[in-house]
Amino acid sequence: MKRNRWYSTAEPTGEGQIVIIGGFVAGGYVNRNVPNIDPEFEGGAADCTYEYFPAKAAEPQAFKFLIQTSGLNAYAHTFLMPSGKMFVQANVSTVLWDHDNNVETPLPDMPGGVIRVYPASGAAALLPLRPENNYNPTVIFCGGQDMPEDHWGDYAFPTVNTWEFPASKDCQRIAPEPEGGRAVAYEQDDDMPEGRTMTQFITLPDGKLLLVNGALNGTAGRSLQDRL
């Protein structure tokens, strides 16, 4: 890669390349300092750019969405859409992204302020594509964390004992490129029986999704203490 990064996202394009998106430079709990006065670079600790593999001649370009979602933008959820654009979700924000031209179309925010990306680590999956809806893609999210924004802290620590904070049981679905002129909107799905963080979907051969693993409280990530 042209940049040192981890906690980044890799998503295939329709042309067979891979877009590598964002990440930490030096690691930590969440991708920000507090006060967050430099959301693009975080003093050299964050990389809000994207690049390709195999590498292109151009240098990595800034992805404004990652700056907007500063802090909670590690392992952004991405799904390639039929148009060639990418659905991208991080923090509470969502966009449809034309990566070829670096143009973003804002989509609705995640309802309820639930964080799905690391370290909230909710589950996300593309529902099976079916002929009855013309193979139009729908993305589903379940679990994660809805802690208040200031609880997430910074690279070093959260500001609360996260293991005492219950995970979310909320599920939402969204069709990023709906047909028939319908507006893009998140739709409430059934809640899970209990909250889960650090969970994941497995798509089964019969088209059902199995949700496995996780914890009832807390988040992913590591810190030796909180800031209390």
N, C-alpha and C positions, 0 to 999 in steps of 0.2 A: 504494500500500500504506500501511498505518498505521505500519509500522516500516521503517527502513532495514535492508536485509539483502542479502547476496549469498552464493553457495555454498548457496542454499536449494533445496528440492525443490518442484515443482508437480505435483499429481496431481488429475485430474478426479474429481468425485463422481458418484454415480448420478443426482443432481438437476441436473446440468449446471453446477455451480459448480466452482471450482478451490480446493483447499486448498494454501496456501503454508506450507511447513514449515521452521522453523529457519533456520540460516545464521550467517555471520560478520557483525559490524557493521563491522569495520575491515580484515578480510583477514588473511592469514598462511599459514603452512605447515599446521599443524593447529589446531583450534579450542579451545585451552586455554593457560593459563599453567602453569608448573612452579615451585614446588609448586602443585598444583591444589586450592586451598582454596575456590574459589568457582565450582563447576561450572555453576551456573545462569546467572551473568552474566559471569564472567571479567573482573570489573572494568569492565564495559561493552563488552567486545569480542565477546561472544557473545549470540545471541538464541535462546533455547530455547522460543519460542512458535510458535503457528500462527495463521493468519488466512485469510480467504476472499477470492476475487475472483469476481464483484463483492463489494465490501466489505459486511460485515454491521454492524449498529449496535454490537454488542458489541466490546469491546476484545480484542486478541489474548490467548489463554490459554496458560499454561505447559503444555508437553508433557513429562511426567516422563521419558519414554523418552529424550529428547534430553539431559536432565540426567544420566541414568544412563550414557549413551554418550559423555559429554563428551570432547572432543578429536577423536575419530574419528566425527563425526556429520554431516559436510558432504555434501550431495547424497545424503541417505539414499535407499535403494532402496525404492520404494513401488509397490504394485499393488492396484487396486480388486478386491475379491472379490464373489462373487454375493450375499453377505449384506448388502452395502453397507459392510462394514467394510474396513479397509485393512491389507494385509500391509506391515510396515515393518521394514527391516533396516539396522543401522548398527553400527560397531565389531564386536563378536562377538555382539551381542544381536539378538533378533527378537521382535516382538509382532504380535498382531492387534488393531487399533485401531478402536474405535467413535468416530469423530471427532465425531459429533453430540453425544455425551455425555461425550467425553474419558475413555473407560474403556479400559484396556489389558488384554489377556490375554497373559501371557508365553508364548512358544513356545521351543523348544530353542535353545541357542546354536549359532553356526556351528562345526562340527567343526574341530579342528586349529588353532583360533585364527587362521584366515585372515581378514584384513580385505579387504572387497570395495568399500567406499566410498572416495571421494576422501580422501587422495591415493594410496591403494593402487590404486584404479581398476580393479577386476576387472569382468568383463562380467556382466550380469544380464538375463534375458529371461523373459517368460511363454511357455511352450511353446504351440504351436497348440492351440486348443480343438477336441476331436474328439467325435463322437457316441458312439463306442464306450466312452468313460468318462463319458458324460453331461455332457460339456463342463466337467468339473471341472478347475479351474486348477491347474497345477504351475509353479513358478518354478525356474529353473536359474541357478546361479552358476558361473563359471569364472575362474580366475586371481585376481590381486591380490597381496597380500603377507602373509607370516606373520612379520614381524620381531617380536622381543620388544617388549612394551609400552613399556619405557623408551627404546627406540631412536627413537620417534616425536618426542620432544622437545616443542616448544611453537610458539607463533606465529612465532617468529623462525627456528628451526633444528631439524633432526633432530640426534640425537646420534651418528650414524654416517655414513659415506660411503654413502648409499643406493644410488648407482650401482654399488657393488660387491656389493650384496645381491641374490641371485637372486630373481626373481618366482616365485610359486606356480604349479604346473600342476594343482592340485586342482580338481575339479568336484563340486558337490553340487546335489541337487534336493530340493524340498519341496512337498507339497500342503498349503497352509495350512488348508483346510476339507475334509478328506477325508470321503468318504461311508462309510456302513456302520459307524460307530462306531470306525473305526480311529484310533489315536493319531497325533498330528502328530509327524513326525520327519524330520530330514534323512536323505537316502539318498545313499550314495557313488555317483557316476557315474564313467565312464571318465576317467582323467587325460588332459590334453592331452599331445601329444608333447613339448612344452617349456613352460616357464613363460612367462606373459605378464602384464604390467601395462599399463594404459592401452589396453585392448582393448575391443571391443564386438561384440555380436551383430547380425546382419541376418537377419530371417526371410524365407525364400525362398518363392516361390509353391507349391512342392511340399511345404511344411511342414518342410523341413530348416532348420537354423540354420547360418549362415556366420559364423565368428569371424575378424575381420580386425584388422589394425593392432596396435600395442603394442610393448613392449620386453621384453627378456629379464631385465634387471636394473632396480632402482630403483623410483621412484615418480613420480607427477605432482607438481605444485607447484614452487615456486621459492624458493631461498634462496642467498645469496651464499657461504655456508660452513656447516659443521656446528659443533657445540659441542666437538669434540675439541681 
